[in-house]
Each structure stands twice: as structure tokens, then as C-alpha cells.
Amino acid sequence: MLRALAVDDERPSLEELVYLLNADPRIGSAEGAGDATEALRRITRALESGPDGPEAIDVVFLDINMPGLDGLDLARLLTGFAQPPLVVFVTAHEDFAVQAFDLKAVDYVLKPVRKERLAEAVRRAAERRGTAARIPVHEPDPDHIPVELGGVTRFVAVDDITHVEAQGDYARLHTAKGSHLVRIPLSALEDRWRSRGFVRIHRRHLVALRHIGELRLDAGTVCVLVGAEELQVSRRHARELRDLLMRRA
């Protein structure tokens, strides 16, 4: 029995899709989200709950053309998770099929949705989920983090990350070659990478100690130089940072 989430910003379309999904005997439960941001929050709770948890989601039926974060953007973000739900696109647009399948979508259903066509998409999702359940799950690589770049998932070495910047529910990873936005809170990365030499210097910044070039003190303000970028250190974290740098020296 699949647990499904339908995502569509048009209320009538969303209600119809949820109704059709709940009528399918292979769907154990189906709920709706009115936009991709709401869906991302719901999926995050599902992933935190675990694949067997009470809030788990097996498959997302996802519209593409939505304001703000669209369906393709959401699908790309999901590829960064270790165990994301399956994705079925449900859209009125034929033009994005290639991109959808590049993102490993299970199916691409065109609106108006026919009951028989949706049933085929559910069958494919159930078959894919059954296959995945028989494949051993491997732990994420602790030395790399997956990021989305031009529709392709790449793996950035943690040792190449100079600092991390909080951006709402996201974090921006900075390297010497550029930056990447990932859907992981800064606090989670702080816990995960503390043993790898990352330290919090501000409520918005996490810095790799090995990439700090200088510690500057000017009129009571403490800053660090990371590459060519100067980052302010909050008073709360200044003493701890100085002690850590002294011990490393």
C-alpha cells in the first residue's frame, strides 16, 4: 500500500487527483499540498520519520508549472536526499518530459488526468517501490555531499568546502570553485561535520578551521578570512574559535 502526496497549486486539480488516488486500491493514503514549498516541508517530515514511520511518503504526484519553486525544482532537491520518495509528474505541459525522466521520474502523466492512465502510473510506482525494498540501502558517503547542478546530481568533497551559509531552511556550501544550495539546515550540518573540523562562528555561518587564513580583531570586532572572503565572528563564538585555532597551531 503506497502512501502518496499530490502537489498542485490549482485547488480543483489537486482535489480531483487526491480523490482518484484514494480510489486506487494500491494507495493506502493520499494527501495534498498546494505548492512545492508546502510539499517540501511535508516531505522533510516524512524523511525524518523514516521509511516505516507514521509520516512516511512513498510517492509524490507532482505538478510542474507552479509559482515560486516549481515541480522540477522540487524534484531536483529531492535527489539530494539519501532515500527520497518516488516522483510521478502530473502536468498539462508536454515539453518537460525529457527533464522529468532525467530526474528519474517513475512516470509522466498529462492533464486532464484519466483514471486509467493514473492507475498505470500507480502500478509503476508500486512496482518500483517493491523493487527498491529488496535492494540493500547503503549509508551516504560521509566524505561527500550530493548537490544539484544543472539538473545533474554531483558529489562535492566535504574537505573542499570552506564555509557554509544559512539561507532559511537551506544551506549554501561555499568552495573555491563556487557555491551550491542544499536543503539541509545549518544546525544539521554543524552536528554532522563537527568532527571534521567545522565550527560555528555566527548564527549564519559554519566554517572549516583548515580554511581559515587569518583571525582579525579590530575595535572589538572579530573576523576571519576564508579565501578572499571576510566573515564576522559573533561574540558568543569568538572565544571558542580563538581557543580552537590556538590548539590547531
N, C-alpha and C positions, 0 to 999 in steps of 0.2 A: 504494500500500500504506500503510494507516494504522498509526501507532504509537499504541497505546491504553494507558490506565491505568484500572483498575477500582478503585473505592473503596467498601468496605463493612466495617462493624465485626463482622458476623457471618461467621465463617470459612467455613461451608458455602456460604453465598450467594456469597461472594467467589470461592471456588474454582470453583463452577459457572459464574459469569459469565466468569471468565478462560478456562475451558475452552471455553465457547461462542464467545467472541471469537476464540480461537486457531483454532477450526474454520472460521471465515469466511474465504474466500479473499481478501477485500479487506483483512484485517488482517495486517500484516506481523509485528507483535509485540504481545503483551498481557501486562502485569504487574499485580500487585495491591498495594494499600495498605490496612492495617487500620483506619485512621482518617483524618480530614481533616488533622490536623497532619502525619502522615507523608506524606500526599499533597502537601501544600503544600511540604514540603521537596523532594520529588521533582520537582514542577513547577518550583520555583525553579531547580533544577539544569538542567532542560530548557530553561528560558528563557535561562539563562546560556550554555548550549551553542549556542543559536541554532536557527533552524528547520531547518537542514540538518546540525546537529551530531549526534554519536553518541548523545546522551541526549535528543534531541527527543521531544516528545509532541504528537500531533495532536489527540487527542480523549480526554476524561475521561468515563467512565461512573460516575455519582456517586449514591450513596445519599443520602437526606435525613436520616432520623432516626438520628443518631449522637451519642454522648456528647461533651461539650465543644463544639468547633467543629462545627456540623452542615453538611450539604451545601449549603444555601442560603447560609450564611455564607461557605463556601469559594468558591462561585460569585461572590458579590459581591466578594470580594477579588480574584478573577481579572480582574474588569472594570477594575481599576486598572492592569493591565499593558498595554504597547503592543501585543503580539502574543500574547494568551492562547490556550490550546488551546480547541477546541470543547467544549461540555458536553452530555451526554445524561444526564438524570436517570433512575435506575432505583430505584423505590421501591414500598413496599406502600401508600402513602397517596395518595389521590386529591385531597386538599384543597389541595395546594400547586401545582397546575398553572398557575394564573394567575401566581403569583410566579415560577415557573420560566421561563415564556415572557417575562415582563417582563425577565428576566436574559438574554434572547436564547438560551435553550436550543435545541438542534437538535431534541430530541425528549424525550418524557416516557413512559417505559416502566413499566408496572405489574408488580409481582411477583404470583404466580410468573411468571418470565420464560419466555416461549415462544420457541423458536428462530426461528420465522418473524417474530415481532414484533421481536426483536432484530436480525434481518437487515435489516428495514426501517429501523431506526434507524441501522445501519451504512451503509446506502445513502444516507440523507440526509446523514450526516456526510461521506461520501466526495464527494458532490455539492457540499456547502457548501465543503469544503476545496479542491476543484478550482476553484470559482468564485473563492475568495479568492486562490488562487495567480495568477490572471490580473489581479488588481487591484493597481495600484502601491501599495507601502507608503509611507506618509508618516511623516516623523520626528515624534516627540512635540513638542508645543508647549513651548518652553523657558520661556515666561513663566507657565505654569500647570501644576498637577499634579492628576491626577484623584483624587477621593476618593469614598467610598461614603457616602450619606446617605439613610437610609430607603428603601433599595432602588433609589435613583436615583444615577447617577454624575454628580457635579458637578465643576467645574474651579475650583480655588482659585488665585488670583493669587499667585505667589511673593512679590511685593512686599508682600502683606498679611500674610505670615507673620512673626510677631515672634520666635519661637524654636521649637526642635524638641527633643523629649524622647525619649530612648531607652527603649523598653519591650520588652526581649528582642529578638526578631527583627523587631519592628515599630518604627515611629517615630510619635510623636504630634505633629502640626502644630498650633501654637497661633496663633490670630489674635485680633483684638479682639472678634470675634463668637462665638468658641467654639473647639473643637478637633476634630481629625479623625485617626483612626488609619489608617496606611497600612502595607502590607507591604514596607517598604524599610528596610534597615539604616541607622543614623545615619551610619556611615562613608561609605556611598554618597552620601548627601545632602551630606555635607561636601565630597566631591570635586566633586560636580555644581554646588554653589552657592557654592563659594569665590570665584569671580569676581564673584558678585552681592553680595558683602559679608557673607557668613555666616562666622562664626568659632567654632571650638570653644573653650568656656570650661571644660568639665568632661567627664569621660568619658560623662556622661549628657545633656549639653546643648550644643546648637548655637544661636547667637544671631545675629540680623541686627543689624549695627552701627548701622544707621539708627534702630532702635527702642530703643536703649539710652538711657534718660533720665538716669541717674546712675551714677557709679562710686563705691562706698563702701569705705573702709578703716577697719576697727575692730579694734583689738587683734590685728593681723596677719592678720585675715580679710578677704578681698576679695570684694565682692558687686557685682552690677549690678542696677539697677532697670529692668525691662522692663514698661511699662504699670504695673499695680499689683502686679506680682509681683517679689519679690526672689530672685535666683538666685546661688548661691555660685560663685565662680571658683576653680578649683584652683590651687595654687602653680605647677604646671607651665605653666599657660597665662596666669598673671597678667601677666607682663612683656610678652609678645607683645600681649595685649589692650590694656594701657596705651599701648604704642607705636602701635598701630593707631588708637586713639581720639585720641591727640595729633596724628597726621598728618591725620586727618579734620577736626580742629578748626582 
